[in-house]
């Protein structure tokens, strides 16, 4: 994703990645913070930045206290952008 700094000073931007599990076997949080990163951007600059999110970041602790990733539908959100996908 591209991040722009339209100001006249260097900024320290925090990129937050939220995930939503639409069909978990237990009631999940509406959305959970799954990853984050800091990006320093000079005045007037635009930078391209990506975050690699492993599938394990979509796991949750089930009622048997075991962490697992279930098949289903998910949405990832970064700022005002979102992506819907399925895991089988």
N, C-alpha and C positions, 0 to 999 in steps of 0.2 A: 504494500500500500504506500501511497505517496503522502508525506507529511510536509506541510509548508509552514515557514515562519515568515509572516508578513511584517514583523516588527523590526526594530533597529538594534536589538540586543540578542545575544545568544540565549536560547531557551533550552530547558531540560524537560522534554515531553515524556510523559509516562503513557505507554501503550498498554491498555488493559484488554485481555481476551476473556470473554464470558461465554459459557456454554449452557444450553438448555436441553434437557432430555425430555422429549415429548411423550414417551411411552414406557417409562421405567416400571418395574414390577412393584416398587414401593413409591410413595408420593415423594418426588424430589423437590428441591428448592426450585423456585421459578427460574432463576439463573444463578450460576456459581462462577466465581472468578477462577479461571483455570491456568492462566499464565499472565506474565507481565514483562515489560522490558523498558529500559530508559533509552531515550534517543536525544543526543545533543544536536541542535540545529542552529547554525549560524544565521545572522541577520539576513533576511531576503532569500534564504536558501530553501530548496525543496529537496527532500531526501526520500529515496525508496527504502522501505524497511519491511522485512518479513519475519514471521515467528514460526518456527517448526513446532507443532503441537503433536506429541505422540498420542496414539489411541488410548494409552493408559491414563492420560489426563482426563478422560471421560468416565473414569471409574467412580464408583461410590461404594461405601461400606454397606453391605446387605444386612438383613436381620440376624444372619449367622456370624456376623462380624468378619466376613471375608470380603476383601475388596474385589470388585469385578466390573467388567464392561459388558453390558447386555446389548444384544442386537436391537435396533430401533431407529427412530428418527431424532435428529439433533439439529440445533441451530447454534452457530458460532457468531458472536457479535464483537466487533471492534469499532468503537465510536458509533457513527451512524450507519455503518455497513454491517450486513449480515449474510450468512451463507447457510442454507439448509442442506442436509445430507442424511444418508441412511447407512447404518452398519448392519451387515448381515452375518 
